[in-house]
Amino acid sequence: MENPPQNASLIGESWETEVSTIVQNGPYESKTLAEVVKDAGEAFLGPQAVAIFGKRFPLLAKFIDANAQLSVQVHPKDDYAATFEGGKLGKTEFWYILSAKPGATIIHGFKAATHPDEVRQAIEEVKLEDLMHEETVHAGDIVFVPAGTVHAIGGGILLYELQEYSDVTYRMYDYGRPGANGKPRELHIERSLDVSHYTASPQIKMRPVEISNTAEYSERCLVACKYFVTREIELKDGVRTGTTEGSCIILTSLGATARVVYGENMARYETFSRGQTIVLPATLGDYRIEGEGSLLFSYVPASDDSAWQAWKTANPESAL
C-alpha cells in the first residue's frame, strides 16, 4: 500500500491490484505486479487464470468512494473487446457495498425492455434517466454487473469492486454535465449501443451462500462466475487453512487484522489490516490465515469449483 496523500485531495478510487503497484513485502518486495507476472508467469498466476485470461494479471480489485453520481457506463464482452479494442478483455464485475448514505442508489439495467433507437434518442435529449432502472442500496448488498449491463454508481456509496482486468469502458451518458474544462465529457454512444443489453436486469442484489461456519471462522460465497469467485471470510480470532491450487488468490481486508503464514515449516508470514490487499501466488502451497475480522478471498475458479456450483444454485437468474 502506498502512503496516503498529505494534502486535502479527494481520492475516488484505490486500485489494489493495478499492475504498476509495488509489492511491499514477501519474496517479490520492491517489484511491480507487472514485473512479477512477467518473471514468474503461470507459476504465479496459476493454470486456471491463464486458461481464461492468458499470461496477464487476471483481476483488478478496487475501492471506489463515490461522492457524486458517476456517469452511466457499459462494458463489452471479451469477444467484442478482442475484435474492436485491440485484443483487450471485456469486463464483468461485481460490487460489495461497504457503506451507503440513506437513499443512495445505483443504476442497473433498464426499467423495461427497450430498443437501441429509443436509448439513442433519450441520450440525445438528455432524458436517459427515464429509461434506466434505479435501485436503492445499503451496506452489505452484493451487486453483480455482467458485461453488457448499463450501470452507474450513485453518490454517497463506498464499495469494493472486483473485475476482469480491463480498461475498456464506454461512457453512455453523463446527465448533460460539463467536465473540468466546461465542456461535456466525451460519450461513446455507438460502442455502448453495440454492447448493451436492452432489458430489465433479472437480478440486481445477489444471494450469498454459506460455505462453512466453525468456531474459528465463517465463510460465504458472495458472487461467482467463470472469471472470479469471491468469498467473505469472517475470522473469529481463529485460523483458516488452505492450499493454493489453480489460481493466484487476492485477499483484501475489510477490517480484519490478520496474517498469512506460509513456506517451509510455516516459517514465514505477512501481515495485513483494514484496506490492505495481499496476492498469494498459485504455487505458494499450504498456508493459513490467522486473525480476527472480515476479509475477501478471490480467485479464478475451476469449472467444478464447489462454491461456484452452490452459488449458481442459489442465484440461477445470474448464473453465467
Residue frames relative to the residue before (quaternion, step in Angstrom):
aa qw qx qy qz dx dy dz
M 1.0000 0.0000 0.0000 0.0000 0.00 0.00 0.00
E 0.4029 -0.6943 0.5395 0.2541 3.55 -1.01 0.82
N 0.5891 -0.5576 0.4384 0.3871 3.55 -1.26 0.39
P 0.5308 -0.6320 0.4452 0.3472 3.62 -1.02 0.67
P 0.5946 -0.5743 0.4097 0.3857 3.62 -1.13 0.51
Q 0.4077 -0.7330 0.5003 0.2150 3.54 -1.09 0.77
N 0.6462 0.4811 -0.3350 0.4887 3.59 1.27 -0.06
A 0.6553 -0.5409 0.3709 0.3746 3.55 -1.27 -0.15
S 0.3307 0.7731 -0.4912 0.2275 3.60 1.23 0.31
L 0.4251 -0.6917 0.5284 0.2483 3.52 -1.15 0.72
I 0.2075 -0.7640 0.6011 0.1094 3.56 -0.98 0.86
G 0.2180 -0.8205 0.5192 0.0981 3.57 -0.42 1.23
E 0.8099 0.0845 -0.0188 0.5802 3.58 1.08 -0.69
S 0.1224 -0.7342 0.6607 0.0972 3.53 -1.24 0.60
W 0.1903 -0.7925 0.5733 0.0839 3.59 -0.52 1.21
E 0.2772 -0.8339 0.4595 0.1291 3.53 -0.05 1.35
T 0.8034 0.2026 -0.0978 0.5513 3.61 0.96 -0.79
E 0.2099 0.7657 -0.5676 0.2178 3.58 1.00 0.79
V 0.5406 -0.6988 0.3569 0.3035 3.61 -0.81 0.98
S 0.6451 0.4849 -0.3526 0.4736 3.63 1.18 -0.19
T 0.4059 0.7104 -0.4708 0.3301 3.58 1.31 0.05
I 0.3259 -0.7501 0.5464 0.1807 3.58 -0.93 0.92
V 0.4370 -0.6982 0.5092 0.2496 3.55 -0.81 1.07
Q 0.3309 -0.8015 0.4791 0.1361 3.56 -0.76 1.12
N 0.8142 0.0230 0.0076 0.5801 3.60 1.13 -0.46
G 0.6416 0.5232 -0.3882 0.4049 3.54 -1.32 0.06
P 0.7638 -0.4128 0.2459 0.4311 3.59 -1.27 0.01
Y 0.7140 0.4207 -0.2608 0.4951 3.63 1.18 -0.38
E 0.2350 0.8217 -0.4960 0.1538 3.59 1.24 0.30
S 0.8296 0.2160 -0.2205 0.4654 3.56 -1.12 0.95
K 0.5961 0.5162 -0.3884 0.4768 3.61 1.22 0.00
T 0.4677 -0.6197 0.5261 0.3471 3.56 -1.22 0.39
L 0.6346 -0.5204 0.3981 0.4098 3.55 -1.23 0.40
A 0.6154 0.5450 -0.3465 0.4519 3.60 1.04 -0.69
E 0.6590 0.5013 -0.3125 0.4655 3.60 0.96 -0.80
V 0.6206 0.5338 -0.3408 0.4623 3.58 1.03 -0.74
V 0.6617 0.5014 -0.3053 0.4664 3.57 0.91 -0.93
K 0.6593 0.5109 -0.3121 0.4550 3.59 0.93 -0.86
D 0.7088 0.4686 -0.2618 0.4577 3.58 0.92 -0.93
A 0.8026 0.3328 -0.1461 0.4730 3.57 0.81 -1.01
G 0.2227 -0.8363 0.4826 0.1343 3.59 1.20 -0.40
E 0.8582 -0.0889 0.0794 0.4993 3.53 -1.00 -0.90
A 0.5733 0.5908 -0.3870 0.4153 3.60 1.10 -0.57
F 0.6959 0.4327 -0.2583 0.5116 3.57 1.10 -0.68
L 0.7303 0.4586 -0.2387 0.4465 3.55 0.85 -1.01
G 0.3606 -0.7213 0.5002 0.3154 3.56 0.94 -0.95
P 0.5889 -0.6249 0.3852 0.3381 3.59 -1.03 0.77
Q 0.6128 0.5421 -0.3639 0.4452 3.62 1.05 -0.62
A 0.6638 0.4933 -0.3002 0.4753 3.57 0.94 -0.85
V 0.6673 0.5035 -0.3055 0.4559 3.59 0.91 -0.89
A 0.6240 0.5581 -0.3418 0.4270 3.59 1.02 -0.75
I 0.7270 0.4057 -0.2299 0.5040 3.58 1.05 -0.73
F 0.8360 0.2645 -0.0739 0.4751 3.56 0.78 -1.07
G 0.4610 -0.6423 0.4831 0.3762 3.60 1.17 -0.30
K 0.6777 -0.5003 0.3527 0.4074 3.55 -1.31 -0.12
R 0.4791 0.5802 -0.5046 0.4235 3.53 0.48 1.31
F 0.5959 -0.5587 0.3964 0.4191 3.56 -1.11 0.49
P 0.4289 -0.7969 0.3669 0.2153 3.57 -0.56 1.15
L 0.8362 0.1963 -0.0231 0.5115 3.58 0.88 -0.94
L 0.2205 -0.7589 0.6010 0.1191 3.53 -1.05 0.85
A 0.1535 -0.7766 0.6088 0.0516 3.54 -0.73 1.16
K 0.0212 -0.8109 0.5836 -0.0382 3.56 -0.93 0.94
F 0.2108 -0.6510 0.6907 0.2339 3.46 -1.46 0.21
I 0.0768 -0.7891 0.6091 0.0221 3.59 -0.90 0.94
D 0.0956 -0.7753 0.6242 0.0120 3.54 -0.83 1.09
A 0.0967 -0.8308 0.5480 0.0092 3.57 -0.16 1.31
N 0.1948 -0.7986 0.5629 0.0858 3.56 -0.42 1.23
A 0.7774 0.1332 -0.0717 0.6106 3.57 1.23 -0.47
Q 0.6852 -0.4652 0.3596 0.4299 3.57 -1.30 0.27
L 0.2790 -0.7615 0.5628 0.1599 3.59 -0.78 1.02
S 0.6483 -0.5374 0.3720 0.3905 3.55 -1.24 0.42
V 0.5097 -0.6157 0.5055 0.3250 3.55 -1.28 0.43
Q 0.0443 -0.8208 0.5672 -0.0508 3.55 -0.71 1.16
V 0.0478 -0.7479 0.6556 0.0920 3.49 -1.40 0.13
H 0.2242 -0.7772 0.5772 0.1120 3.56 -1.09 0.74
P 0.4628 -0.6914 0.4763 0.2844 3.60 -1.05 0.68
K 0.5432 -0.5460 0.5088 0.3846 3.51 -1.37 0.10
D 0.7197 -0.4707 0.2979 0.4144 3.55 -1.28 0.32
D 0.6803 0.5039 -0.3216 0.4240 3.60 0.83 -0.90
Y 0.6404 0.5115 -0.3276 0.4700 3.62 1.00 -0.74
A 0.6652 0.4978 -0.3043 0.4659 3.60 0.91 -0.92
A 0.6379 0.5317 -0.3320 0.4474 3.57 0.98 -0.81
T 0.7051 0.4698 -0.2592 0.4636 3.58 0.99 -0.85
F 0.8284 0.2766 -0.1006 0.4765 3.57 0.79 -1.05
E 0.7433 0.3537 -0.2150 0.5255 3.60 1.24 -0.17
G 0.6550 -0.5898 0.3098 0.3567 3.55 0.98 0.87
G 0.7334 -0.4478 0.2436 0.4497 3.56 0.96 0.82
K 0.4276 0.7054 -0.4669 0.3186 3.58 1.23 0.24
L 0.5626 -0.5718 0.4748 0.3621 3.54 -1.35 0.16
G 0.4597 -0.5908 0.5676 0.3427 3.51 -1.34 0.26
K 0.3510 -0.7507 0.5177 0.2128 3.55 -1.20 -0.24
T 0.0047 0.7110 -0.7020 0.0398 3.48 -0.80 1.23
E 0.0096 -0.8217 0.5673 -0.0531 3.58 -0.90 0.89
F 0.1341 -0.7593 0.6147 0.1663 3.55 -1.32 -0.01
W 0.2704 -0.7450 0.5915 0.1484 3.52 -1.31 0.51
Y 0.1420 -0.7250 0.6666 0.0996 3.52 -1.15 0.77
I 0.2961 -0.7798 0.5265 0.1643 3.58 -0.39 1.23
L 0.2130 -0.8088 0.5410 0.0883 3.58 -0.56 1.19
S 0.7664 -0.1260 0.0535 0.6276 3.56 1.15 -0.62
A 0.0229 -0.7876 0.6156 -0.0117 3.55 -1.18 0.62
K 0.4411 -0.6736 0.5241 0.2775 3.54 -0.93 0.89
P 0.6384 -0.5301 0.3689 0.4187 3.62 -1.08 0.53
G 0.8193 0.2214 -0.1888 0.4940 3.54 -0.86 1.03
A 0.4267 0.7097 -0.4705 0.3048 3.62 1.23 -0.03
T 0.1187 -0.8196 0.5605 0.0112 3.57 -0.99 0.87
I 0.2291 -0.7060 0.6434 0.1873 3.49 -1.43 0.22
I 0.3622 -0.6503 0.6051 0.2825 3.54 -1.39 0.17
H 0.1049 0.7852 -0.6023 0.0984 3.59 -0.88 0.93
G 0.8402 -0.0548 -0.0043 0.5394 3.56 -0.25 1.28
F 0.5870 -0.5701 0.4507 0.3569 3.54 -1.36 -0.26
K 0.6295 -0.5379 0.4002 0.3928 3.56 -1.26 0.40
A 0.7782 -0.0474 0.0744 0.6218 3.56 1.09 -0.77
A 0.6905 -0.4459 0.3450 0.4532 3.55 -1.27 0.20
T 0.0207 -0.8026 0.5949 -0.0380 3.55 -0.92 0.96
H 0.4343 -0.6858 0.5296 0.2462 3.58 -1.31 -0.13
P 0.6157 -0.5718 0.3745 0.3921 3.62 -1.01 0.65
D 0.6434 0.5270 -0.3405 0.4385 3.61 0.95 -0.76
E 0.6419 0.5130 -0.3189 0.4723 3.57 1.05 -0.76
V 0.6499 0.5043 -0.3112 0.4758 3.56 1.01 -0.80
R 0.6350 0.5320 -0.3326 0.4507 3.58 0.92 -0.85
Q 0.6636 0.5035 -0.3038 0.4623 3.57 0.91 -0.92
A 0.6539 0.5137 -0.3150 0.4575 3.59 0.98 -0.84
I 0.6217 0.5222 -0.3409 0.4739 3.59 1.06 -0.69
E 0.6785 0.5030 -0.2901 0.4500 3.57 0.85 -0.98
E 0.7306 0.4029 -0.2263 0.5027 3.58 1.07 -0.73
V 0.3831 -0.7411 0.4544 0.3123 3.58 1.38 0.06
K 0.5178 0.6165 -0.4192 0.4196 3.53 0.89 1.07
L 0.2747 0.7979 -0.5082 0.1722 3.59 1.13 0.44
E 0.5107 0.6490 -0.4180 0.3785 3.61 1.17 -0.43
D 0.6223 0.5760 -0.3395 0.4070 3.56 1.08 -0.70
L 0.7286 0.4257 -0.2272 0.4861 3.59 1.17 -0.55
M 0.6703 0.5414 -0.3054 0.4052 3.60 1.05 -0.71
H 0.4180 -0.6862 0.5371 0.2568 3.54 -1.19 0.63
E 0.1562 -0.7817 0.6016 0.0504 3.54 -0.83 1.09
E 0.0906 -0.8184 0.5671 -0.0195 3.56 -0.78 1.12
T 0.3723 -0.7085 0.5530 0.2316 3.58 -0.86 0.95
V 0.1040 -0.8041 0.5843 0.0353 3.59 -0.95 0.88
H 0.1781 -0.7616 0.6177 0.0814 3.51 -1.32 0.51
A 0.6660 -0.4686 0.3847 0.4345 3.56 -1.26 0.31
G 0.7542 0.3523 -0.2847 0.4754 3.56 -0.90 0.97
D 0.5417 0.6145 -0.4123 0.3987 3.61 1.20 -0.27
I 0.2022 -0.7568 0.6152 0.0890 3.54 -1.14 0.79
V 0.0586 -0.8225 0.5646 -0.0349 3.57 -0.54 1.20
F 0.2017 -0.7712 0.5970 0.0908 3.56 -0.75 1.11
V 0.0872 -0.8047 0.5872 0.0030 3.58 -0.87 1.00
P 0.1377 -0.8107 0.5647 0.0699 3.61 0.12 1.21
A 0.6370 -0.5054 0.4081 0.4150 3.57 -1.19 0.52
G 0.7467 0.3650 -0.2920 0.4732 3.56 -1.00 0.89
T 0.5878 0.5701 -0.3659 0.4422 3.59 1.28 -0.18
V 0.3555 -0.7055 0.5744 0.2143 3.57 -0.77 1.04
H 0.1150 0.8273 -0.5302 0.1459 3.59 -0.64 1.06
A 0.0307 0.7659 -0.6422 -0.0054 3.54 -1.36 0.33
I 0.3456 -0.7048 0.5838 0.2073 3.53 -1.23 0.64
G 0.3414 -0.7589 0.5230 0.1842 3.56 -0.81 1.00
G 0.6522 -0.5183 0.3854 0.3968 3.55 -1.30 0.25
G 0.7728 0.3615 -0.2678 0.4477 3.54 -1.22 0.59
I 0.6105 0.5428 -0.3458 0.4616 3.58 1.23 0.41
L 0.1071 -0.7352 0.6666 0.0606 3.54 -1.06 0.90
L 0.0920 0.8190 -0.5580 0.0967 3.57 -0.72 1.03
Y 0.3652 -0.6527 0.6123 0.2565 3.47 -1.43 0.27
E 0.0950 -0.7975 0.5952 0.0253 3.56 -0.87 0.98
L 0.0461 -0.7439 0.6645 0.0534 3.52 -1.17 0.73
Q 0.0261 0.8189 -0.5660 0.0920 3.56 -0.82 1.04
E 0.6074 -0.4467 0.4786 0.4499 3.50 -1.34 0.13
Y 0.4708 -0.6832 0.4701 0.3010 3.58 -0.97 0.79
S 0.3433 0.7146 -0.5172 0.3225 3.54 0.05 1.38
D 0.2627 -0.7582 0.5743 0.1620 3.55 -1.15 0.64
V 0.4489 0.6972 -0.4528 0.3277 3.59 1.23 0.31
T 0.1487 0.7737 -0.5902 0.1761 3.54 -0.38 1.31
Y 0.1520 -0.7713 0.6122 0.0850 3.57 -0.89 0.94
R 0.2637 -0.7579 0.5790 0.1440 3.54 -0.68 1.14
M 0.2335 -0.8114 0.5277 0.0934 3.55 -0.44 1.27
Y 0.8169 -0.0145 0.1255 0.5627 3.57 0.91 -0.95
D 0.0394 -0.8117 0.5826 0.0099 3.57 -1.03 0.79
Y 0.5960 -0.6416 0.3446 0.3382 3.56 1.07 0.82
G 0.5914 -0.6054 0.3549 0.3972 3.59 1.23 0.42
R 0.4215 0.7351 -0.4476 0.2857 3.59 1.25 0.23
P 0.4418 -0.6627 0.5199 0.3089 3.61 -1.11 0.55
G 0.4508 -0.6595 0.5287 0.2868 3.53 -1.22 0.53
A 0.7728 -0.3475 0.2484 0.4694 3.56 -1.31 -0.20
N 0.6979 0.4566 -0.2671 0.4828 3.59 1.15 -0.60
G 0.5970 -0.6016 0.3484 0.4003 3.56 1.28 0.15
K 0.6591 0.4711 -0.3011 0.5030 3.55 1.31 -0.12
P 0.6058 -0.5534 0.4052 0.4032 3.61 -1.11 0.48
R 0.4873 -0.6576 0.4847 0.3085 3.58 -1.02 0.77
E 0.6149 -0.5714 0.4017 0.3661 3.53 -1.19 0.62
L 0.1785 -0.7506 0.6275 0.1047 3.54 -1.07 0.84
H 0.2799 -0.7395 0.5908 0.1607 3.55 -1.19 0.63
I 0.0445 -0.8806 0.4713 0.0223 3.51 0.78 1.13
E 0.6940 0.4882 -0.3079 0.4303 3.60 0.74 -0.96
R 0.6752 0.4793 -0.2956 0.4765 3.57 0.89 -0.92
S 0.6631 0.5031 -0.3267 0.4477 3.59 0.89 -0.82
L 0.6498 0.4955 -0.3240 0.4767 3.59 1.02 -0.70
D 0.5974 0.5835 -0.3516 0.4232 3.59 1.11 -0.63
V 0.8178 0.3420 -0.1243 0.4458 3.56 0.85 -1.02
S 0.5497 0.6678 -0.3825 0.3248 3.60 1.23 -0.26
H 0.3740 -0.6430 0.6138 0.2645 3.50 -1.38 0.44
Y 0.2291 -0.8128 0.5255 0.1033 3.60 -0.69 1.07
T 0.5247 0.6065 -0.4082 0.4360 3.53 0.89 1.02
A 0.5663 -0.5130 0.4897 0.4200 3.51 -1.34 0.04
S 0.5208 -0.6380 0.4627 0.3280 3.59 -1.04 0.73
P 0.4479 -0.7100 0.4662 0.2792 3.63 -0.77 0.93
Q 0.7828 -0.0067 0.0263 0.6216 3.58 1.20 -0.57
I 0.1888 -0.7956 0.5674 0.0973 3.57 -0.90 0.87
K 0.7743 0.2328 -0.1277 0.5744 3.58 0.83 -0.98
M 0.3530 -0.7723 0.4993 0.1722 3.53 -0.71 1.16
R 0.3733 -0.6885 0.5761 0.2339 3.53 -1.34 0.41
P 0.2915 -0.7763 0.5285 0.1815 3.63 -0.35 1.18
V 0.2999 -0.7564 0.5641 0.1405 3.54 -1.21 0.60
E 0.3931 -0.7125 0.5270 0.2450 3.58 -0.79 0.98
I 0.2417 -0.7777 0.5708 0.1044 3.56 -0.89 1.04
S 0.7807 -0.1508 0.1226 0.5939 3.56 0.97 -0.85
N 0.0381 -0.7739 0.6317 0.0234 3.52 -1.27 0.45
T 0.0788 0.8089 -0.5698 0.1216 3.53 -0.23 1.32
A 0.6985 -0.4405 0.3428 0.4478 3.54 -1.30 -0.04
E 0.7279 0.4497 -0.2368 0.4603 3.60 1.15 -0.59
Y 0.8002 -0.0883 0.0651 0.5896 3.59 1.10 -0.58
S 0.2155 -0.7101 0.6419 0.1929 3.51 -1.37 0.28
E 0.1069 -0.8021 0.5873 0.0175 3.55 -1.16 0.61
R 0.0345 0.7905 -0.6108 0.0286 3.54 -1.00 0.84
C 0.4140 -0.6804 0.5467 0.2586 3.55 -1.19 0.60
L 0.2926 -0.7837 0.5287 0.1439 3.58 -0.64 1.14
V 0.7889 -0.0987 0.1334 0.5917 3.57 0.88 -0.98
A 0.0006 -0.8064 0.5906 -0.0304 3.57 -1.12 0.64
C 0.1683 0.7331 -0.6489 0.1146 3.54 -1.13 0.79
K 0.7229 -0.4372 0.2747 0.4592 3.61 -1.20 -0.01
Y 0.6631 0.5262 -0.3060 0.4356 3.59 1.19 -0.49
F 0.8115 -0.0813 0.0931 0.5711 3.57 0.97 -0.77
V 0.1482 -0.6957 0.6887 0.1403 3.46 -1.45 0.40
T 0.0592 -0.7780 0.6240 0.0433 3.56 -0.99 0.84
R 0.1068 -0.7727 0.6252 0.0239 3.51 -0.86 1.10
E 0.2536 -0.7218 0.6150 0.1909 3.56 -1.19 0.53
I 0.1334 -0.7832 0.6062 0.0376 3.54 -0.80 1.11
E 0.1384 -0.7657 0.6253 0.0595 3.54 -0.89 1.01
L 0.1976 -0.7968 0.5642 0.0883 3.56 -0.31 1.28
K 0.2072 -0.7816 0.5810 0.0931 3.55 -0.90 0.99
D 0.6466 -0.4789 0.2754 0.5260 3.52 0.90 1.04
G 0.5420 0.6173 -0.3746 0.4299 3.52 1.03 0.90
V 0.5219 -0.6212 0.5058 0.2930 3.53 -1.37 -0.36
R 0.0773 -0.7529 0.6518 0.0475 3.54 -1.10 0.82
T 0.1797 -0.8121 0.5499 0.0763 3.60 -0.52 1.16
G 0.0791 0.7992 -0.5936 0.0520 3.54 -1.23 0.43
T 0.2500 -0.7267 0.6145 0.1783 3.54 -1.40 0.01
T 0.4014 -0.6963 0.5316 0.2674 3.58 -0.82 0.93
E 0.1351 -0.8075 0.5727 0.0409 3.55 -1.03 0.81
G 0.8801 -0.0475 0.0469 0.4701 3.57 -0.36 -1.21
S 0.7816 0.2564 -0.1340 0.5526 3.59 1.24 -0.11
C 0.5107 -0.5610 0.5375 0.3681 3.51 -1.26 0.45
I 0.2891 -0.7563 0.5693 0.1426 3.57 -1.21 0.52
I 0.2156 -0.7536 0.6096 0.1182 3.56 -1.01 0.90
L 0.0798 -0.7819 0.6181 0.0137 3.57 -0.75 1.10
T 0.0151 0.7890 -0.6136 0.0291 3.58 -0.82 0.99
S 0.3355 -0.7481 0.5401 0.1899 3.55 -0.80 1.02
L 0.1801 -0.7613 0.6152 0.0977 3.54 -0.94 0.97
G 0.7945 -0.1164 0.0739 0.5915 3.54 1.26 0.23
A 0.5172 0.6478 -0.4113 0.3792 3.55 1.28 -0.23
T 0.1784 -0.6864 0.6875 0.1559 3.48 -1.27 0.62
A 0.1653 0.8250 -0.4962 0.2140 3.54 -0.22 1.30
R 0.1466 -0.7530 0.6217 0.1579 3.50 -1.36 0.02
V 0.3126 -0.7069 0.6028 0.1980 3.52 -1.26 0.58
V 0.1579 -0.7857 0.5961 0.0500 3.56 -0.68 1.16
Y 0.1151 0.8072 -0.5589 0.1509 3.60 -0.78 1.00
G 0.6395 0.5728 -0.3835 0.3405 3.54 -1.35 -0.17
E 0.7384 -0.3982 0.3037 0.4516 3.52 -1.36 0.04
N 0.8391 0.0171 -0.0848 0.5370 3.54 -0.79 1.13
M 0.4834 -0.6791 0.4226 0.3557 3.58 1.24 0.50
A 0.3012 0.8046 -0.4585 0.2274 3.54 1.00 0.88
R 0.7155 0.4020 -0.2520 0.5127 3.61 1.25 -0.21
Y 0.0257 0.7963 -0.6042 -0.0072 3.54 -1.18 0.45
E 0.1704 -0.7355 0.6458 0.1134 3.53 -1.34 0.47
T 0.2572 -0.7771 0.5577 0.1375 3.56 -0.90 0.90
F 0.0467 0.7784 -0.6261 -0.0003 3.56 -1.22 0.47
S 0.1440 -0.7901 0.5943 0.0426 3.53 -1.24 0.55
R 0.8427 -0.2458 0.1264 0.4620 3.53 -1.37 -0.01
G 0.8444 0.1725 -0.1550 0.4829 3.55 -0.88 1.06
Q 0.6310 0.5229 -0.3433 0.4589 3.60 1.24 0.01
T 0.2352 -0.7794 0.5746 0.0833 3.54 -1.22 0.69
I 0.1119 -0.7628 0.6353 0.0451 3.55 -1.11 0.82
V 0.1873 -0.7491 0.6223 0.1288 3.58 -1.12 0.73
L 0.2108 -0.7673 0.5962 0.1068 3.56 -0.82 1.06
P 0.4218 -0.7060 0.5020 0.2677 3.64 -0.72 0.99
A 0.6075 -0.5910 0.3930 0.3567 3.57 -1.13 0.65
T 0.7225 0.4212 -0.2446 0.4907 3.58 1.11 -0.60
L 0.3221 0.7744 -0.5000 0.2160 3.59 1.19 0.25
G 0.3307 -0.7523 0.5044 0.2653 3.58 0.98 -0.83
D 0.8155 -0.2066 0.1636 0.5153 3.55 -1.09 -0.73
Y 0.0723 0.7713 -0.6291 0.0637 3.54 -1.11 0.78
R 0.1084 -0.7559 0.6281 0.1493 3.52 -1.32 0.06
I 0.2711 -0.7326 0.6052 0.1533 3.53 -1.17 0.74
E 0.0688 -0.8108 0.5809 -0.0208 3.55 -0.69 1.15
G 0.5231 0.6563 -0.4535 0.2998 3.58 -1.02 0.67
E 0.4276 -0.6761 0.5394 0.2628 3.50 -1.28 -0.46
G 0.6917 0.4596 -0.3564 0.4280 3.55 -1.03 0.86
S 0.6372 -0.5721 0.3988 0.3280 3.52 -1.40 0.05
L 0.0697 0.7730 -0.6291 0.0417 3.54 -1.10 0.82
L 0.3727 -0.7052 0.5606 0.2225 3.54 -1.28 0.48
F 0.1715 -0.7807 0.6009 0.0006 3.51 -1.05 0.99
S 0.0730 0.8382 -0.5284 0.1137 3.60 -0.21 1.29
Y 0.0801 0.7879 -0.6027 0.0978 3.55 -1.13 0.74
V 0.4965 -0.5984 0.5221 0.3505 3.56 -1.34 0.14
P 0.3044 -0.8227 0.4517 0.1630 3.61 -0.46 1.14
A 0.4728 -0.5674 0.5756 0.3510 3.51 -1.40 0.22
S 0.6557 -0.5515 0.3417 0.3862 3.58 -1.17 0.52
D 0.7361 0.3845 -0.2275 0.5084 3.60 1.16 -0.52
D 0.2396 0.7975 -0.5211 0.1870 3.59 1.22 0.40
S 0.4564 -0.7313 0.4353 0.2598 3.58 -0.65 1.09
A 0.6374 0.5196 -0.3365 0.4588 3.61 1.01 -0.74
W 0.6335 0.5294 -0.3217 0.4636 3.57 1.01 -0.83
Q 0.6682 0.5027 -0.3048 0.4558 3.58 0.88 -0.92
A 0.6610 0.4948 -0.3095 0.4717 3.59 0.95 -0.83
W 0.6522 0.5172 -0.3176 0.4542 3.57 0.99 -0.81
K 0.6358 0.5285 -0.3356 0.4515 3.60 0.96 -0.79
T 0.6289 0.5344 -0.3322 0.4567 3.57 1.03 -0.75
A 0.7165 0.4438 -0.2461 0.4786 3.58 1.00 -0.84
N 0.7857 0.2355 -0.1026 0.5627 3.59 1.20 -0.53
P 0.0151 0.8563 -0.5163 0.0051 3.61 0.72 1.00
E 0.5816 0.5986 -0.3762 0.4025 3.61 1.13 -0.55
S 0.7809 0.3402 -0.1520 0.5013 3.57 1.10 -0.70
A 0.4140 0.7250 -0.4661 0.2929 3.59 1.25 0.05
L 0.1628 -0.7824 0.5971 0.0688 3.56 -0.86 1.04
